[in-house]
Amino acid sequence: VQLVESGGGLVQAGGSLRLSCVASGGTFSSYYMGWFRQAPGKEREFVAAITWSGGSTYYANSVKGRFTISRDNAKNTVYLQMNSLQARDTAVYYCGAGRTGGDYPERGYMYWGRGTQVTVSS
């Protein structure tokens, strides 16, 4: 499975961005999907996850109420809508895919994209 993220960029604090992650080479609906981020000098951290059907989502406390994860299985795409962005959200954002039956929501990811940079200016 190949994952390609897009949608990152530079935004002012309080603004919004929508990230996309397109999957290819596998059966997209077989995987739960997640978003992670890594800021300079820090470890990669979990942001949000969604089950294969989209019926259940899970968020890190730091983004709950501001970020929304969704997916469109017909388009093999998972999204991360990010609102009320803050400087501390600055990071490279990665999407990951985990096979159903894995350690959802924060572990068990088998495939990763290369990431997209999000920079929030204060």
GIFEN-V618645 format. One record per residue. N is the residue number from 1. RES is the residue in one small letter. PHI is phi in degrees with one decimal (* if undefined). PSI is psi in degrees with one decimal (NA if undefined). BURIAL is + if it has 24 or more other ideal C-beta (glycine too) atoms within 12 Angstrom, else -. Layout:
BEGIN
n: <N & N>
res: <RES & RES>
phi: <PHI & PHI>
psi: <PSI & PSI>
burial: <BURIAL & BURIAL>
END
This chain:
BEGIN
n: <1 & 2 & 3 & 4 & 5 & 6 & 7 & 8 & 9 & 10 & 11 & 12 & 13 & 14 & 15 & 16 & 17 & 18 & 19 & 20 & 21 & 22 & 23 & 24 & 25 & 26 & 27 & 28 & 29 & 30 & 31 & 32 & 33 & 34 & 35 & 36 & 37 & 38 & 39 & 40 & 41 & 42 & 43 & 44 & 45 & 46 & 47 & 48 & 49 & 50 & 51 & 52 & 53 & 54 & 55 & 56 & 57 & 58 & 59 & 60 & 61 & 62 & 63 & 64 & 65 & 66 & 67 & 68 & 69 & 70 & 71 & 72 & 73 & 74 & 75 & 76 & 77 & 78 & 79 & 80 & 81 & 82 & 83 & 84 & 85 & 86 & 87 & 88 & 89 & 90 & 91 & 92 & 93 & 94 & 95 & 96 & 97 & 98 & 99 & 100 & 101 & 102 & 103 & 104 & 105 & 106 & 107 & 108 & 109 & 110 & 111 & 112 & 113 & 114 & 115 & 116 & 117 & 118 & 119 & 120 & 121 & 122>
res: <v & q & l & v & e & s & g & g & g & l & v & q & a & g & g & s & l & r & l & s & c & v & a & s & g & g & t & f & s & s & y & y & m & g & w & f & r & q & a & p & g & k & e & r & e & f & v & a & a & i & t & w & s & g & g & s & t & y & y & a & n & s & v & k & g & r & f & t & i & s & r & d & n & a & k & n & t & v & y & l & q & m & n & s & l & q & a & r & d & t & a & v & y & y & c & g & a & g & r & t & g & g & d & y & p & e & r & g & y & m & y & w & g & r & g & t & q & v & t & v & s & s>
phi: <* & -109.4 & -122.9 & -130.4 & -91.1 & -155.3 & 103.9 & -71.1 & 165.1 & -104.0 & -142.3 & -78.6 & -55.3 & 92.7 & -84.1 & -132.6 & -143.4 & -124.1 & -91.9 & -126.9 & -138.9 & -101.7 & -106.0 & -146.7 & 87.6 & -157.0 & -92.2 & -54.9 & -72.1 & -85.1 & -116.8 & -83.1 & -124.2 & -143.7 & -116.7 & -129.9 & -145.2 & -139.7 & -90.3 & -55.7 & 77.4 & -122.4 & -78.3 & -65.1 & -127.2 & -71.1 & -116.8 & -161.0 & -146.0 & -144.9 & -72.0 & -59.2 & -87.9 & 84.2 & -78.0 & -139.4 & -129.9 & -148.9 & -131.5 & -68.6 & -58.9 & -68.4 & -119.7 & -59.1 & 88.9 & -113.8 & -108.4 & -135.1 & -99.4 & -150.9 & -147.2 & -128.3 & -66.7 & -68.8 & -107.5 & 52.8 & -133.1 & -117.6 & -120.6 & -135.2 & -86.2 & -117.7 & -115.6 & 50.1 & -65.2 & -125.3 & -56.2 & -71.1 & -84.2 & -62.3 & -179.1 & -88.8 & -103.9 & -120.4 & -105.6 & -134.8 & -126.2 & -124.4 & -72.1 & -51.3 & 105.0 & -78.7 & -87.5 & -63.3 & -103.1 & -102.2 & -134.8 & 83.8 & -79.0 & -99.7 & -130.0 & -136.3 & -85.6 & -90.8 & 97.6 & -137.2 & -82.3 & -119.3 & -124.7 & -113.1 & -93.1 & -98.3>
psi: <130.0 & 137.2 & 133.1 & 117.9 & 153.8 & 169.6 & -5.9 & 172.2 & -166.0 & 129.7 & 150.8 & 154.1 & 136.9 & -11.0 & -174.3 & 153.0 & 153.9 & 116.6 & 148.1 & 151.0 & 116.5 & 131.7 & 147.3 & 157.7 & 9.0 & -178.0 & 99.2 & -40.5 & -2.7 & -8.1 & 140.9 & 152.0 & 148.6 & 159.5 & 137.2 & 166.2 & 155.3 & 117.5 & 157.6 & 129.8 & 5.0 & 162.6 & 158.3 & 136.2 & 151.2 & 141.4 & -55.1 & 156.8 & 159.1 & 139.8 & 170.9 & -33.5 & -14.5 & 3.0 & -13.7 & 137.3 & 161.5 & 138.8 & 149.4 & 148.4 & -31.7 & -18.0 & -5.4 & 131.6 & -13.6 & -34.6 & 148.4 & 125.5 & 141.8 & 169.0 & 154.1 & 100.4 & -25.2 & -24.9 & 4.0 & 41.6 & 139.1 & 144.3 & 156.3 & 106.3 & 122.5 & 116.7 & 163.6 & 47.5 & 145.4 & 161.3 & -34.6 & -7.2 & -5.8 & 125.0 & 170.6 & 128.9 & 131.9 & 143.5 & 150.8 & 156.9 & 131.4 & 137.1 & 138.1 & 131.0 & -9.2 & -171.3 & 61.8 & 143.3 & -14.3 & -7.4 & 177.4 & 15.6 & 128.3 & -28.0 & 146.5 & 147.6 & -177.9 & -9.9 & 159.3 & 135.9 & 131.8 & 123.8 & 124.5 & 119.7 & 138.4 & NA>
burial: <+ & - & + & + & + & + & + & + & - & - & + & - & - & - & - & - & + & + & + & + & + & + & + & - & - & - & - & + & + & - & + & + & + & + & + & + & + & - & - & - & - & - & - & + & - & + & + & + & + & + & + & + & - & - & - & - & + & + & + & + & - & - & + & - & - & + & + & + & + & + & + & - & - & - & - & + & + & + & + & + & + & + & - & - & + & + & - & - & + & + & + & + & + & + & + & + & + & + & - & - & - & - & - & + & + & - & - & - & + & - & + & + & + & - & + & + & + & + & + & + & - & ->
END
